Amino acid sequence: MPANGIVYQQAGRWHRQRNRFGKLWAQTKVTAQLAISYFDWTWLRSRTRDSAAQLAGFATRP
């Protein structure tokens, strides 16, 4: 039977790994939300025809 110190060491290592995954997942989730909101914004602007290129007159007029 292992000593208490070894059990605590293993438990601490397990929690650190879970915490690292949690941080990575949170960062990935934020990045995905930013990407989705950006593409949603660009799609909305293209639908309302007031994108930066269209406002500057660079886009072709139908």
CNS distance restraints for C-alpha pairs under 8 A (distance, minus, plus):
assign (resid   2 and name CA) (resid   6 and name CA) 6.35 0.50 0.50
assign (resid   2 and name CA) (resid   7 and name CA) 6.86 0.50 0.50
assign (resid   3 and name CA) (resid   7 and name CA) 6.70 0.50 0.50
assign (resid   4 and name CA) (resid   8 and name CA) 6.18 0.50 0.50
assign (resid   5 and name CA) (resid   9 and name CA) 6.06 0.50 0.50
assign (resid   6 and name CA) (resid  10 and name CA) 6.17 0.50 0.50
assign (resid   7 and name CA) (resid  11 and name CA) 6.19 0.50 0.50
assign (resid   8 and name CA) (resid  12 and name CA) 6.00 0.50 0.50
assign (resid   9 and name CA) (resid  13 and name CA) 6.23 0.50 0.50
assign (resid  10 and name CA) (resid  14 and name CA) 6.25 0.50 0.50
assign (resid  11 and name CA) (resid  15 and name CA) 6.28 0.50 0.50
assign (resid  12 and name CA) (resid  16 and name CA) 6.14 0.50 0.50
assign (resid  13 and name CA) (resid  17 and name CA) 6.29 0.50 0.50
assign (resid  14 and name CA) (resid  18 and name CA) 6.32 0.50 0.50
assign (resid  15 and name CA) (resid  19 and name CA) 5.98 0.50 0.50
assign (resid  16 and name CA) (resid  20 and name CA) 6.10 0.50 0.50
assign (resid  17 and name CA) (resid  21 and name CA) 6.30 0.50 0.50
assign (resid  18 and name CA) (resid  22 and name CA) 6.13 0.50 0.50
assign (resid  19 and name CA) (resid  23 and name CA) 6.20 0.50 0.50
assign (resid  20 and name CA) (resid  24 and name CA) 6.25 0.50 0.50
assign (resid  21 and name CA) (resid  25 and name CA) 6.00 0.50 0.50
assign (resid  22 and name CA) (resid  26 and name CA) 6.10 0.50 0.50
assign (resid  23 and name CA) (resid  27 and name CA) 6.22 0.50 0.50
assign (resid  24 and name CA) (resid  28 and name CA) 6.12 0.50 0.50
assign (resid  25 and name CA) (resid  29 and name CA) 6.00 0.50 0.50
assign (resid  26 and name CA) (resid  30 and name CA) 6.23 0.50 0.50
assign (resid  27 and name CA) (resid  31 and name CA) 6.21 0.50 0.50
assign (resid  28 and name CA) (resid  32 and name CA) 6.10 0.50 0.50
assign (resid  29 and name CA) (resid  33 and name CA) 6.15 0.50 0.50
assign (resid  30 and name CA) (resid  34 and name CA) 6.21 0.50 0.50
assign (resid  31 and name CA) (resid  35 and name CA) 6.21 0.50 0.50
assign (resid  32 and name CA) (resid  36 and name CA) 6.07 0.50 0.50
assign (resid  33 and name CA) (resid  37 and name CA) 6.03 0.50 0.50
assign (resid  34 and name CA) (resid  38 and name CA) 6.06 0.50 0.50
assign (resid  35 and name CA) (resid  39 and name CA) 6.24 0.50 0.50
assign (resid  36 and name CA) (resid  40 and name CA) 5.96 0.50 0.50
assign (resid  37 and name CA) (resid  41 and name CA) 5.99 0.50 0.50
assign (resid  38 and name CA) (resid  42 and name CA) 6.21 0.50 0.50
assign (resid  39 and name CA) (resid  43 and name CA) 5.99 0.50 0.50
assign (resid  40 and name CA) (resid  44 and name CA) 6.10 0.50 0.50
assign (resid  41 and name CA) (resid  45 and name CA) 6.15 0.50 0.50
assign (resid  42 and name CA) (resid  46 and name CA) 6.11 0.50 0.50
assign (resid  42 and name CA) (resid  51 and name CA) 7.67 0.50 0.50
assign (resid  43 and name CA) (resid  47 and name CA) 6.19 0.50 0.50
assign (resid  44 and name CA) (resid  48 and name CA) 6.29 0.50 0.50
assign (resid  45 and name CA) (resid  49 and name CA) 5.92 0.50 0.50
assign (resid  45 and name CA) (resid  50 and name CA) 5.64 0.50 0.50
assign (resid  45 and name CA) (resid  51 and name CA) 5.29 0.50 0.50
assign (resid  46 and name CA) (resid  50 and name CA) 6.71 0.50 0.50
assign (resid  46 and name CA) (resid  51 and name CA) 6.03 0.50 0.50
assign (resid  49 and name CA) (resid  54 and name CA) 6.68 0.50 0.50
assign (resid  50 and name CA) (resid  54 and name CA) 5.87 0.50 0.50
assign (resid  50 and name CA) (resid  55 and name CA) 5.83 0.50 0.50
assign (resid  51 and name CA) (resid  55 and name CA) 6.08 0.50 0.50
assign (resid  52 and name CA) (resid  56 and name CA) 6.14 0.50 0.50
assign (resid  53 and name CA) (resid  57 and name CA) 6.18 0.50 0.50
assign (resid  53 and name CA) (resid  58 and name CA) 5.14 0.50 0.50
assign (resid  53 and name CA) (resid  59 and name CA) 5.65 0.50 0.50
assign (resid  54 and name CA) (resid  58 and name CA) 5.81 0.50 0.50
assign (resid  54 and name CA) (resid  59 and name CA) 4.91 0.50 0.50
assign (resid  54 and name CA) (resid  60 and name CA) 7.90 0.50 0.50
